[in-house]
Amino acid sequence: MLPVRTVFPTPASFASIMNGTETIRYKAYDLICGARAADQGTIAPTLVVARRAWPSRTRVIAMIRGTFATEAIAIASAHAQGVQWVTDFG
């Protein structure tokens, strides 16, 4: 019987899996659009909105549920929802 060998991933390998972000300026706001790994190899978008004027308070915006095949599509979805949030509430 062969011994069981367990390999644990390093923190550096987690960062290389999925951790894409893109900061987009829209009106008086910075939209920090991101993508993170989700279930079964799909990608979920993330969005943080920060006002560029004082007082600035960052807000993590809840994204519409959905998973995407690529990082670029997830970031584009976060960007679209960020523009909608600024238009409605900004």
ABEGO torsion letter per residue (X at the ends): XBBBBBBBBBAAAAAAABBBBBBBBBEABBBBBBBBBBBGGBBBBBBBBBBABOBBBBBBBBBBBEBBABAAAAAAAAAAAAAAAAAAAX
